Amino acid sequence: MQAQSETPPEALPQMTGNPRGGGLERRGIERVLPGDRQHLNLLDNFTLWLSANLVISTVALGALAIPVFRLGFWNSLSDIIIFTALGTLPVAFFATLGPRLGLRQMTISRFSFGWNGAKIMALFNVAACIGWSAVGVLISAQILTTLSGGKLPIAFGVLVIAILTTAVSIYGYHYVHRYERYAWLPMAAIFLILTASTLPQMHIVPAASSGVEELAGWISFGGVVFGSAIGWSSYAADYTVNQPEQTASIRVFWLTFGGIFLPCVLLEVLGMSLTTAGFPLPANQSGGGTLVALALHPLGDLGSFLLIVLALGMVANNIPNDYSLGLSMQVLGRGFHRIQRPVWTVLGALCYVTIALIAAHHFDTLLANFLLVVAYWLGPWSIILLLEHFHIRRGNYEAEHWNTRDRLPKGWAALVAMGAGFLGVYLGAAQALFVGPLAEWLNPPNGMDVGFEMGVLLAALTYLLLRPWERRWEGR
């Protein structure tokens, strides 16, 4: 029987403009053939992620360590370094699959989850993209509101950043790289000024807890840090598919790793240190945006100007979210694929603006819980794709069958493994509204969040057991 493809090749949208990126990119999730790949600037693998992470939201993440998780300076520092490295490793590896296969990241998941299972994962990714963008615009809005003395409403900042982000991301792959290639420069200068001006006020503080309580805070904050870094894994290959097939994987890997690891560690440590400087937070205002605004206030007009640039800098963080959201929507099936990616990008922007406005007054809780939820699903998802690559396929893919349902796995092994991963999350999660039985047993009554660790472990064991059976029975 001939294998059937849900979307015939002649129905796939093509890319307008020249191959070096002129015009609006209409290409969606369809495979980029080796002869069409003309993205030769390997340094873009570094600058894309450097710009996306060298932003105020990374500072805000580090600012959670001491006031929210009750850690001290040194255990916060170790947390940031270890869990950022662990979360960045899958992103760097998945980025190498773009040049190798010419496929987008959520499309690659079809080789583990099958046609329908990949749709479920794509929905998770859409939710993650919207959540990341909501966090980004809220931080920028905090800065602008604080700068104006409360005269500018949060809604104003949210709309400004959303409009600027959409204006870049709708144009596509080459424009995303062009913007991110330079966006990090002013941000790096500002963070150097911020560090130099506040360093005398920072001090090393001990942990506010000890024993099991301290360990619980360390593990739980580690999950937040891990969730931030691994959050890019579900779009990693989206930004390397136009690089030549012969591109050295090791170079893509380390450039991607450095582009995420370096800014995340440096700015999270900065954010953590700012919370020790004694800046008084106004009533009903919290979060990294407000903290940085207070830190730069003594610089007068220069500080105000730097804050505006910092707020606008969040565009670099949100662009990958908006661009990849449109690609993930197309994975949902033929009807969704027929709608061009820019349309989905605009609709996604409307969604995250709405969510940001609703969540504006609960930012710290939103950020911590959202990042943990990201770690909860991306940990199991990533380990499944890694096991498929290294243990099952040993690096061999039939990339040309990315859109051929009958040549893809059924996906039940991956879905069962994800279910097992979520069981692990249930056992180990420690959230404001729910504490799992294992988490509570480890540190009663508040819990010790080992949700993503348990999720990865159970998903890996289940997939190792079931995937060989699935492949033997189904032959794919």
Beta strands, then each sheet from edge to edge (+ up, - down):
end
